[in-house]
Amino acid sequence: MDSRIIQSNNNYSDLLCYKKAVVIYDLTFNFCSRFIDIRDRTHDQMVQAARSGKQNIVEGVIDKASSYEMSIKLLNVARGSQKELLEDLLDYLRVRNLNIWASDSEQVKAMRKLGMEITDSKYFISLAERRSDEVVANMIIVLLYQSDTLLMRYIRSVENEFKKFGGVKEKLYKVRTASRQQ
């Protein structure tokens, strides 16, 4: 273990959950711009929920350097924001009598595969440009479920890191104790 108290490994952009959150944000922005009037409060709510999901991953990863507790809280805020977006999309489809893809449907299977293989939001935007609101909303829904799984895995890894290495207060105590013994 590195003897530094504050670790600087905070490269959030390499995390799959972050990459997925970027795709979700970009796709949501595109969806709202195309299908929801900008004067509709839902437009801003959905874009902000997608943004919050992404930004809280960034902050959670950075804050992990000094507080595992804050990191876990922020990562759960990211999950909450994405769940809010999920509900908005489900509401959008339901109130318009549009189909919500069944979890075992061919569309979901195909989208899951794309979601696991591709992290470039430009790819998904190009797919969305040729699709209906029903299809794009369902695409985002599949990505949100994948993102939730990834975020939960990452939160568990942060919990395990804390169990293994302890928090900043413990590290400070160890450093101070070692310094006194010298």
ABEGO torsion letter per residue (X at the ends): XBABABBABABAAABAAAAAAAAAAAAAAAAAAAABBAABAAAAAAAAAAAAAAAAAAAAAAAAAABAAAAAAAAAAAAAAAAAAAAAAAAAAAAAGBBBBBAABAAAAAAAAAAAABABAAAAAAAAAABBAAAAAAAAAAAAAAAAAAAAAAAAAAAAAAAAAEBAAAAAAAAAAAAAAX
